[in-house]
Amino acid sequence: MFTALCIRIFDQSIRDYHVHDDIHRTIENPFEKTDIEHLLYAKNWIDTVQWHLEDVIRDPQIDPVRALEIKRWIDRSNQERTDMVEYIDSYFLEKYKDVVPRPTAAINTESPAWAIDRLSILSLKIFHMHEEATRIDATEAHRQACQRKLDVLLEQQKDLSTAIEELLEDISKGNKCMKVYKQMKMYNDPSLNPVLYGQKP
């Protein structure tokens, strides 16, 4: 199952990141660039770093200059995340390029890679909720509450994995169209963001 591969790679990326737990550490992708595992690992690494950036920026004592620096970093990360999703969708477009959709083929609400993006975030939620559910210095009430949340996240991971597998099967059989739209984000584009193109020299 493709989702089992995804979860295994995501979990490996998360574990590798937390060896040093450093947002400045450069990724050391262990997979060949031509393999889908390379894209999955890189995708989750971006998500993992951004998860911790979101923690840092919520520090009530953060220096405003540092906060702006982190916000800009998060903006870049969001763009990289979008680019990576589109690379993963390109993999599926190539894989299913010879499939002829049936006349009754439907279009899914999201592409396979955007569903996999949610699976990546779920892996992060599961990792960190497990940390909270087993935190020694937390109260028993806190650990129990987090364990209940963890149980829900694990069920959600199972359901999302099933949905993704069904989508991929439907695409492979021509029951659904493999159709991808570029995100066309505007806020990072100097020609589309009025604040940027309106700046005076």
C-alpha positions in Angstrom: 0.0 0.0 0.0 1.3 3.4 -1.0 0.1 5.1 2.2 2.0 2.6 4.3 5.1 3.6 2.5 4.2 7.3 3.1 3.7 6.8 6.8 7.0 4.9 7.2 8.9 7.6 5.4 7.2 10.4 7.3 7.9 8.7 10.6 11.6 8.3 9.6 11.9 12.0 8.7 10.3 13.0 12.0 12.6 10.7 14.0 15.6 12.0 12.1 14.7 15.6 12.7 14.2 15.0 16.4 17.7 13.6 16.8 18.9 17.2 17.0 15.6 19.0 17.1 17.1 22.0 15.4 15.2 24.2 12.9 18.5 25.3 11.4 19.7 21.8 10.6 20.1 21.0 6.9 18.1 18.0 5.6 20.1 14.9 4.9 17.8 13.0 2.6 18.8 9.3 2.6 16.9 8.4 -0.6 17.9 8.6 -4.2 16.6 11.8 -5.9 14.9 9.7 -8.6 12.8 7.8 -6.1 9.4 8.8 -4.7 10.7 8.2 -1.2 13.1 11.2 -1.7 10.1 13.5 -2.4 8.1 12.1 0.6 11.0 12.5 3.0 11.7 16.0 1.8 8.0 16.9 2.0 7.7 15.8 5.6 11.0 17.4 6.6 9.6 20.8 5.4 6.4 20.1 7.4 8.4 19.2 10.5 10.6 22.3 10.4 7.5 24.4 9.9 5.8 22.7 12.8 8.6 23.9 15.1 8.7 27.4 13.5 5.0 27.7 14.4 5.9 26.9 18.0 8.8 29.4 18.1 6.7 32.3 16.7 4.0 31.8 19.4 6.5 32.6 22.2 4.9 35.6 23.9 8.4 36.9 24.7 9.8 36.7 21.2 11.6 39.7 19.9 9.5 41.4 17.2 12.4 41.4 14.7 12.9 37.7 15.3 9.2 37.2 14.9 9.2 38.9 11.5 12.2 36.8 10.5 10.3 33.6 11.4 7.2 34.8 9.6 9.1 35.3 6.4 10.7 31.9 6.9 7.2 30.3 7.3 6.1 32.0 4.1 9.0 30.5 2.2 8.3 27.2 3.8 4.7 27.3 2.7 5.8 27.9 -0.9 8.3 25.0 -0.7 5.5 22.8 0.7 3.2 23.7 -2.2 6.0 23.0 -4.7 6.7 19.7 -3.1 3.1 18.6 -3.3 3.0 19.5 -7.0 6.2 17.4 -7.6 4.4 14.4 -5.9 1.4 14.9 -8.0 3.6 14.9 -11.1 4.7 11.5 -10.0 1.1 10.3 -10.1 0.4 12.1 -13.4 3.3 10.1 -14.9 2.2 6.9 -13.3 -1.3 7.1 -14.5 -0.7 8.8 -17.8 -1.9 5.9 -19.9 -5.1 5.4 -18.0 -8.1 6.4 -20.1 -10.9 7.8 -17.8 -14.3 6.3 -18.3 -17.0 8.6 -19.6 -18.6 8.6 -16.1 -15.3 9.3 -14.4 -15.6 11.8 -11.5 -13.2 14.4 -10.3 -12.0 14.2 -6.7 -12.1 17.2 -4.4 -8.4 17.1 -4.0 -5.4 15.5 -5.8 -3.6 12.5 -4.4 -0.6 14.6 -3.2 -2.8 17.1 -1.3 -4.3 14.2 0.5 -0.8 12.9 1.2 0.1 16.3 2.5 -2.6 15.9 5.2 -1.2 12.4 5.9 2.2 14.0 6.5 0.7 16.5 9.0 -1.2 13.7 10.7 2.1 11.9 11.3 3.5 15.0 13.0 0.4 15.4 15.2 0.6 11.7 16.2 4.3 12.0 17.1 3.8 15.1 19.2 0.6 13.9 20.8 2.3 10.7 21.8 5.0 12.7 23.4 2.4 14.6 25.5 0.6 11.4 26.3 3.8 9.9 27.8 5.3 13.0 29.3 6.7 12.2 32.7 6.5 15.7 34.1 2.8 16.1 33.1 -0.2 15.3 35.3 -2.0 12.1 34.9 -5.1 14.0 33.7 -3.0 15.7 31.0 -1.6 12.3 29.8 -5.0 10.7 29.7 -6.5 13.6 27.8 -3.7 13.4 25.3 -4.1 9.7 24.9 -7.7 10.1 24.0 -6.7 12.7 21.4 -4.0 10.3 20.2 -6.5 7.5 19.7 -8.6 9.8 17.5 -5.6 10.9 15.5 -4.6 7.2 14.9 -8.2 6.5 13.7 -8.1 9.5 11.5 -4.8 8.3 10.0 -6.3 4.9 9.2 -9.4 6.4 7.6 -7.4 8.9 5.5 -5.1 6.1 4.4 -8.1 4.1 3.3 -9.5 7.0 1.4 -6.2 7.7 -0.4 -5.9 4.0 -1.4 -9.4 4.0 -2.7 -8.7 7.2 -4.7 -5.5 5.8 -6.2 -7.4 2.6 -7.2 -10.2 4.6 -8.7 -7.7 6.6 -10.8 -5.9 3.4 -11.9 -9.2 2.0 -13.1 -10.4 5.2 -14.8 -13.2 5.7 -12.4 -11.8 9.1 -11.3 -9.8 11.6 -13.3 -6.2 12.4 -12.4 -6.5 16.2 -12.7 -4.2 18.7 -11.0 -4.4 22.5 -10.7 -1.3 24.5 -9.9 -1.9 26.5 -6.7 -0.9 29.8 -8.2 -0.2 31.4 -4.8 -0.3 35.2 -5.2 1.2 36.6 -2.0 4.8 35.6 -2.8 4.7 36.8 -6.4 6.0 40.4 -6.8 3.9 40.8 -9.9 0.6 39.7 -8.2 0.8 41.0 -4.6 -0.2 44.7 -4.7 1.9 45.5 -1.6 4.9 44.3 -3.5 4.3 45.6 -7.0 3.1 48.9 -5.5 6.3 49.6 -3.7 8.2 52.6 -4.8 12.0 52.3 -5.5 
